[in-house]
Amino acid sequence: MPRIGIMRKRPLTRRCQGLPPAGRSLCDTPSAEKWRTVPVIRWIAGSLLQLALAASCATPICHPLTIVVAGKEERARLETVPHGVRTTETGRLEEDRRPEVVRDYWVRAAEGTWYPITLDRYRGVEIGQPLKVCR
């Protein structure tokens, strides 16, 4: 009777026999042994990963600049913002987006450059007053 199945090129062996050397498990693969024997590479890889994560989470730098306010402007724009998820007639889930007015507040410096500011600062600033902004 013929045997049906996958033919192996080499017979199955039991690699995990006997007592392992000190500090090793019974079934270490060659790549695991190589990784363990090169701790410097592991340390460098870990340091590079930490450096990359720290750089990606860095906060933007604010360079404070004092300007004299020459003008103020409130700009409004229509933007569609998500308001949840809804089910369509066919049963699919779809993001529910609604139009909403978004307001931005800007001040103009004496040299003509516009800078965005918050609503509270916009209400408190007067034309001709000095104002600290982030550049």
N, C-alpha and C positions, 0 to 999 in steps of 0.2 A: 504494500500500500504506500503510495507516494506521500511525502510530507508536504503540506501546504503551509506556506508562511514565508517570512523573510529570511534569507540565508545570510548568516553573519560571516564576515571575512576571517574573523578570529574567534576563538571560543570564549565564552564568558569566563572570567576569572574573578577570584575574590581578592580584591586589593586590600581589604580591611581585615587583615589577619595579624595576629600576634600583638605584642605590646608596642605602642608607638614610642619614638624617642621623646625625651623630656621636652615639654612645651609644644608638642604637636598633637593633632587629633589622628584618629585612625584612618580617615579618608581624606587627607590633604591632596589637593590637585596640584599640578606643577605651577600653575599661575598663583595659587594661594601661597605656595612655598616661596615663590619669587617675590611676591608682595611683602611677605613677612621678613625676608632676608634683606630687603632694601628699605630700612626705616627712613633714610634721608629723603628718598623720593616721596614717601608717604607724607612726611613733614612738609616738604615743598608744595605738594599738591593741596594739602589742607590749608596752608598759608595763602596760596593763590586763590582758593575758593573763598576764604574769609575776606580777602582783599577785594575780590569782585563783588561780594555781597555788601560790604561796607560802602563801596563806591556807588553802587546802585541805589542805596538808601540815603545818600547824602542830601542835605537840604540845600536849596538854592542860596547862593551868597547874596546878601544885600549890601550894596555900596551906598551908604547914606549921602544924600545930596540936598542941599538947601537951595530952594528956588524962590523967586518972587512971583506970586500968582498974577498972571496978566489976564486970565480968563478961566471960566469954568463952564462945563458943558455936561448935560445929561443925555446919554444916547440910549435909545430903546431899539431893540430888535426882536423879531418874532423867531422863536426857536421851538422845535418839537422836542418835548421831553418825555421820557417814559413814565407812565403812571400805573404800571402793573402788567398783568398777563390776562388775556381773554381767550376764550375758545371760539373758533370760527364755526360756520354752519357745517363744515365737513368734519369737525372734531379736532382740528389741529390747534395747537397752542400758538398764540401770536402775541408779540409785545404790543401793548396798548400805548400809543403815543398821542399826546395832545399838544396843540400849539399853546405857547405861553409867551408872554412878553417878558424879556429879560432886560434889565436896566444896568448900564455901566456908567460910572462917574469918572470924569476926566478933568484935569486942570492943565492949563497951558502956562509954561514958563515964559519969561520975558524974551528969551531968544527964539521962541516959537515951538519948542518941543512939548508934546502932550504926554502926560503921565496918568495912569489909572490910580484911583484912590477909592477908599471905602465910603459908604453912604454917610457914616458919622463924621468923617473928616470933611466930606463934601459940604455937609450942612454947616460945619463950624468955620470953614475958611472964607475969607473975604478977599476981594481983588485988591492987590497991593501989599498983602501980608506975606511974610516969609513962611515957607512950609517945607518940612523935611520929607523927602520921598526916597524910595529905593530905586536905584538905577540898575 
